Amino acid sequence: MKRMEAIKQLSLCVITKNNELFLPDCLNEMKETADEILVADLGSGDRTRELASRAGATVYQPQWENDFSKIKNFCMERAAGKWVLFLQADEMISPKQRAELRLLLRNPNAEGYLIYVDYRQDERGISSPAQFLRLIRNRKEYRFQYRSFEYIPDEILYSLQDSRLRIAHRGERTAGWQLKERIRLLKEDQKERPQDGYVRYLEGIELLNLEKYEESAVQFELARQAVTGGCLYVPHLYKCYGYSLLALERYEEAEQVLTEGIQAFTFYNDLLALRAELYRRLGRSREAVEDLETCLALRKRPNAYVPGPEIPPSVLQEMWEEMGPAP
């Protein structure tokens, strides 16, 4: 019995750099949830390491090699818990959801969980669902790849589920250095993996966030051509591609892409919402309402195998009120 109690269930890992403003609150809030806390510090010049030690964390100072995957893998190799949770220093999980998080660890059918991150609008417009993979079973074969927006390929990590949990940012000032560094390192991934579908998809997102729709559409099409199998990010790829084509008013292509995505990923209801908007613009109101009705019905029974919806209910409600029930 004592031996079982000694087994750690959850390791919290935080990658830091000059985060003395946020880190103490993050670690103190998570003390009762995590069985151990690891901090990988990338060269702080402030009191980050000192404050982490005071909070009971084991502090490491790995060499920064311009590669977030190496840092995350470094953490996983040193974590003793059966599960690993990654948070940034300025992130928080509500007390109620921290209790729910512990319950997720008992699910024998899950190897990882997606946790939605509430990015501030001025920091991040559209994000890949791969960035929401924050809670992972600690197996030696699960190792991240790519320098910038780290990702464990689907053929390695399977049985992902939606945790229904949310990560929020703390206060108005946030530790945005990681995002800036990731965007910089995306160019390195582009050089090293120029034909990689995931890298093309990430490049498309960055262009989409800059409202460079023509260029983003090119990258999304190249990513779609390179995709083999149903990867975690592929439903979102179809959505972003369809959004770019809608912005360009290339409606025939948008319908083709969105319909292909809907056929492949039936439960990803954001695709239906976008196609409803397309049909509304084209004056095909009956088809628009049918898609919207299906979308709203699917929202009531979410599916764990596709990313959660990003289009807010308020937008769907406005569309519904404008179009009304199908004639």
Helices and strands as residue ranges (DSSP letters): H 2-6, E 10-16, H 23-30, E 36-41, H 48-54, E 58-60, H 68-78, E 83-87, E 91-92, H 95-104, E 112-117, G 129-132, E 133-137, E 160-169, H 177-192, H 197-209, H 213-226, H 234-247, H 251-264, H 269-281, H 285-299, H 313-323
